[in-house]
Amino acid sequence: LYEASMPQYGNRPYWLTSHPVAQPMKEGEGAVHRDYFTGFVGQMGTQFDALGHQGVAVRMEDGSLQSVFYNGITEEEMTGANQGLGGIEALGVEHVKPIITRGILIDIAGYKGVPTLAPDYEVTLTDVRAALARQNMTESSIRQGDAVIFNYGWSVNWSNPSKYNDSRVGVGENEGSPGIGGEVARWLVERKVSMVGADSCCVQIMPRTASGNVHHLLFFTEGIFL
């Protein structure tokens, strides 16, 4: 659902107006409402990060510095002659077909015995293994192609964008949000999972720690969706 109370990452706007019907002039004439919406499609409420979402600056053989995305796709190849007008020309989410696979929920908040993790808590591999053991599972329970979903308990803040939306740390109630770091991301790569999700905006701990950029480790390097 798109609704005003959903988390809106960064300064993305959400404006919905239903234009009032004009005062009728004669009996029997029609009355029509018109709705007008202005906002962002991506990073509003629940989101799916496709492979064109983030890249990294790379020094090319000719000495130039270019933004490069999954599978070596450059920014020029991504946006093409139209400079992104009408969408990107490579790695678009429209190429992601329906995915049917097994889901594995790893309940970190349940293992910790708390309603929600603290906003500055980085989930460790020890946490993951202990949470799996609590669920009568082991690392070997996770197979290639599985979708791994983490529960941080952070969804209790869903209707409080000031707290849930951690792109403005230090503003209002915003203190960041819990999540995995590079250690767990590299473990997920070893498991060869197909996608990773969580009940926070970014899956990874925000602000990011020195353990590694989860986004880059997963979908930029390995093609694993978030």
SULNOR-V260884 format. One record per backbone hydrogen bond with DSSP energy under -1.0 kcal/mol. NH is the residue of the N-H (numbers start at 1). CO is the residue of the C=O. E is the energy in kcal/mol with one decimal. If there is no record, write none. Layout:
BEGIN
nh co e
NH CO E
NH CO E
END
This chain:
BEGIN
nh co e
6 3 -1.8
9 43 -1.5
12 9 -1.3
15 38 -2.5
17 36 -2.7
19 34 -2.8
29 26 -1.4
36 17 -2.9
38 15 -2.5
45 7 -3.2
53 50 -1.6
56 68 -2.4
58 66 -3.2
60 64 -3.3
63 60 -1.9
66 58 -2.5
68 56 -2.5
69 73 -3.8
72 69 -1.5
73 70 -1.2
75 67 -1.7
78 74 -2.0
79 75 -2.6
80 76 -2.1
83 80 -1.6
84 79 -2.0
85 82 -1.9
87 84 -2.5
89 78 -4.2
95 92 -1.8
96 93 -1.8
104 147 -3.2
106 149 -3.0
108 106 -1.3
109 151 -2.0
111 107 -1.8
112 108 -2.2
113 109 -1.0
114 109 -2.1
117 152 -2.4
121 118 -1.9
123 179 -2.5
128 124 -2.0
129 125 -2.5
130 126 -2.3
131 127 -2.7
132 128 -2.3
133 129 -2.2
134 130 -2.2
135 131 -1.1
136 133 -1.8
137 132 -2.8
141 138 -1.6
142 139 -1.5
145 192 -2.5
146 143 -2.1
147 102 -2.9
148 195 -2.3
149 104 -3.1
150 197 -2.7
151 106 -2.2
156 153 -1.4
157 154 -2.1
158 155 -1.9
160 157 -2.2
163 160 -1.7
164 160 -2.6
165 161 -2.2
170 174 -2.4
171 168 -2.1
174 171 -2.1
177 206 -2.6
179 121 -1.9
180 203 -1.6
185 181 -2.0
186 182 -2.5
187 183 -1.4
188 184 -2.3
189 185 -2.0
190 186 -1.9
191 187 -1.5
192 189 -1.1
193 188 -1.3
194 146 -2.6
196 225 -2.2
197 148 -2.4
204 202 -3.2
205 180 -2.1
206 177 -2.6
212 209 -1.2
217 213 -2.7
218 214 -2.4
219 215 -1.3
220 215 -1.5
221 216 -2.3
222 218 -1.4
224 218 -1.7
225 194 -1.5
226 49 -1.2
END
